[in-house]
């Protein structure tokens, strides 16, 4: 095993392509579904876009997805219309819904509601397009039995983007942005390494019992991710306890068993974390994990309707990335993806100093939310 690891390390040092400059990730998180991916895809799909390709890019995607009969004349493309990530519609009142899911979880009856809304407005709809990194299925609670088309960035969007290149070649700024976006998608879907590196690795795995060793390493990799995640949670809790003693003890915290479940294929294996009573109102603030970490607050609307309404009002005042299924605020706290960590994420997790800095950032974010709620609730009480 030691020889295999050394050989792989040498190949990586010699042939691995390091991350290149990318304006998208410089200005936005690479996993920002709405403000980066949905907006850029909508720009390309819009026949009136500054790419000067007219409706050709849209037609290329429709052809790739075998969507027939959609009229590409008088088309409008919108982001976040009625909460639909990307809506494509035309003067003939035909509509295509694209639900863009990198890491966020499906909401209750989400695809069903979008389709119902557009049909209620008189549009002829196609099965919604459900776009993810790897082509996973939508949650049955989101689609509620409706027909939908499952596509992926890896197998569908990346080839389409490459098809778009010749059509924007004369627009220098668009051409360069498309190249960088292709690079970003290749990185997010782990397709950003050249053939030389992968071919050398594959040839190495054919030798001796190396393939058997790698199977053991895959298991050890997941077990190590579990250990590192538990250490990160413990570091966050410890940082909060030391730095913010005014917070109560957490009444819920991740355990090794919960984290073990997260890396399994069972249902409902996400949405766990650290939970702290708000104190000023009924409810709690939390840091939770879907695939990325996010913080937020909640309150039971049935048992505490007054406190819920106060928190609901605060959601409009505080910075957020959206609202949870109970209608209250949540926002991302780090870029770390614990399910499919990038090279950069693995470097953070394995470096004690970087991991401690990340834990402190998460602790600061939770405390900021807790103190903001307490302060605004005090103002409400005085008013």
MOCOR-V824222 format. One record per residue. RES is the residue in one small letter. PSI is psi as a letter, one per 40 degrees, with the letter a starting at -180 (* if undefined). OMEGA is omega in whole degrees, 0 to 359 (NA if undefined). Layout:
# MOCOR-V824222
[[RES:PSI:OMEGA] [RES:PSI:OMEGA]]
This chain:
# MOCOR-V824222
[[x:d:180] [x:d:180] [x:d:180] [x:d:181] [x:d:178] [x:d:180] [x:d:179] [x:d:179] [x:d:179] [x:d:178] [x:d:179] [x:d:180] [x:d:184] [x:d:192] [x:e:184] [x:h:179] [x:h:178] [x:i:179] [x:h:178] [x:i:178] [x:h:179] [x:h:184] [x:d:181] [x:d:182] [x:e:175] [x:d:185] [x:d:183] [x:i:170] [x:h:179] [x:e:180] [x:e:179] [x:h:188] [x:d:188] [x:d:189] [x:e:177] [x:c:191] [x:d:182] [x:d:181] [x:d:182] [x:d:177] [x:d:178] [x:d:177] [x:d:181] [x:d:184] [x:e:183] [x:h:180] [x:d:178] [x:e:182] [x:i:183] [x:e:177] [x:e:176] [x:f:178] [x:e:180] [x:b:181] [x:e:185] [x:d:183] [x:d:176] [x:d:181] [x:d:178] [x:d:180] [x:d:178] [x:d:178] [x:d:181] [x:d:182] [x:e:180] [x:f:175] [x:h:186] [x:i:172] [x:e:178] [x:h:182] [x:h:183] [x:e:174] [x:i:178] [x:f:183] [x:i:169] [x:i:179] [x:h:184] [x:i:176] [x:h:176] [x:f:172] [x:h:184] [x:f:181] [x:e:174] [x:h:184] [x:d:177] [x:h:178] [x:h:178] [x:h:181] [x:i:183] [x:i:184] [x:e:177] [x:e:178] [x:f:167] [x:i:184] [x:h:175] [x:h:179] [x:h:173] [x:h:176] [x:h:189] [x:h:184] [x:h:172] [x:d:183] [x:d:183] [x:i:181] [x:i:176] [x:i:175] [x:i:182] [x:h:176] [x:f:188] [x:d:180] [x:d:179] [x:d:182] [x:d:181] [x:d:180] [x:d:180] [x:d:180] [x:d:182] [x:d:177] [x:d:177] [x:d:177] [x:e:174] [x:e:181] [x:i:169] [x:h:188] [x:i:171] [x:i:175] [x:h:181] [x:i:177] [x:h:183] [x:h:188] [x:h:176] [x:i:179] [x:d:188] [x:e:178] [x:f:182] [x:i:177] [x:i:171] [x:i:176] [x:h:179] [x:d:179] [x:e:177] [x:d:186] [x:d:177] [x:f:174] [x:e:179] [x:i:177] [x:h:176] [x:i:180] [x:h:181] [x:h:177] [x:i:182] [x:i:172] [x:d:185] [x:d:188] [x:d:186] [x:d:185] [x:d:182] [x:d:176] [x:d:178] [x:d:179] [x:d:179] [x:d:175] [x:d:182] [x:d:188] [x:d:182] [x:d:185] [x:e:179] [x:e:189] [x:d:182] [x:e:177] [x:g:191] [x:d:183] [x:d:180] [x:d:179] [x:d:181] [x:d:179] [x:d:179] [x:d:177] [x:d:180] [x:d:178] [x:d:175] [x:d:178] [x:d:179] [x:d:181] [x:d:177] [x:d:179] [x:d:181] [x:d:181] [x:e:176] [x:f:178] [x:f:188] [x:e:178] [x:i:181] [x:i:182] [x:d:183] [x:d:181] [x:d:181] [x:d:179] [x:d:179] [x:d:178] [x:d:181] [x:d:178] [x:d:177] [x:d:182] [x:d:179] [x:e:186] [x:h:175] [x:b:179] [x:f:184] [x:d:181] [x:d:177] [x:d:179] [x:d:180] [x:d:176] [x:d:176] [x:d:179] [x:d:178] [x:d:177] [x:d:180] [x:d:178] [x:d:179] [x:d:179] [x:d:179] [x:d:175] [x:d:178] [x:d:181] [x:d:182] [x:d:179] [x:d:178] [x:d:179] [x:d:179] [x:d:178] [x:d:180] [x:d:178] [x:d:178] [x:d:180] [x:d:179] [x:d:179] [x:d:179] [x:d:181] [x:d:183] [x:d:188] [x:d:184] [x:g:184] [x:e:179] [x:e:176] [x:i:176] [x:i:174] [x:i:177] [x:h:179] [x:e:175] [x:h:182] [x:i:180] [x:i:175] [x:i:178] [x:d:180] [x:d:179] [x:d:180] [x:d:176] [x:d:179] [x:d:181] [x:d:182] [x:e:175] [x:i:182] [x:e:182] [x:i:179] [x:i:176] [x:f:182] [x:e:180] [x:a:178] [x:g:172] [x:i:181] [x:a:181] [x:h:183] [x:h:182] [x:h:177] [x:h:178] [x:d:179] [x:d:181] [x:d:175] [x:i:176] [x:h:181] [x:a:185] [x:i:167] [x:i:184] [x:i:161] [x:h:181] [x:i:177] [x:h:165] [x:c:160] [x:d:170] [x:i:179] [x:i:176] [x:i:178] [x:i:181] [x:a:176] [x:i:180] [x:i:178] [x:i:179] [x:h:184] [x:d:182] [x:d:183] [x:d:181] [x:g:185] [x:d:181] [x:d:179] [x:d:178] [x:d:181] [x:d:178] [x:d:179] [x:d:178] [x:d:178] [x:d:180] [x:d:181] [x:d:180] [x:e:185] [x:d:186] [x:i:178] [x:h:180] [x:i:174] [x:e:180] [x:a:177] [x:i:181] [x:a:182] [x:d:177] [x:e:174] [x:e:182] [x:i:191] [x:i:162] [x:i:175] [x:i:180] [x:i:178] [x:d:175] [x:i:176] [x:e:186] [x:h:172] [x:h:186] [x:e:179] [x:d:180] [x:g:185] [x:h:176] [x:i:176] [x:d:181] [x:d:179] [x:d:179] [x:d:178] [x:d:177] [x:d:184] [x:d:184] [x:e:179] [x:h:184] [x:d:181] [x:d:179] [x:d:179] [x:d:178] [x:d:177] [x:d:179] [x:d:179] [x:d:180] [x:d:178] [x:d:179] [x:d:178] [x:d:179] [x:d:181] [x:d:179] [x:d:180] [x:d:179] [x:d:179] [x:d:180] [x:d:182] [x:d:178] [x:d:178] [x:d:181] [x:d:181] [x:d:182] [x:d:177] [x:d:176] [x:d:178] [x:d:178] [x:d:182] [x:d:180] [x:d:179] [x:*:NA]]
